[in-house]
Amino acid sequence: MSELENRVKTILEQNGIFFYDDMEEILDLDSLTYVSILVELENEFQIDIPEQYLTKGINTFRGFCDMINKIAQIVWKLFLLHI
């Protein structure tokens, strides 16, 4: 598991969400838990999650990791444009 995946897994587990080997397993998230996870991901990775993800309803471990990777790529491209 990558460092990013370990950090996301820790946040999920802190919110009472556990999964085993299946990264595509549908996670049982109520709306409060979902928002809590997004806020903790923002704090952990020092990012702002765009509104499109707030209502998207990501519901797998892989989905959360992919979201962080996509945001990181966008931030990196913007950074390179300003150098």
Summary of the structure (lengths in Angstrom):
residues: 83
radius of gyration: 13.0
end to end distance: 32.2
largest distance: 42.3
contacts: 195
relative contact order: 0.17
helix: 63%
strand: 2%
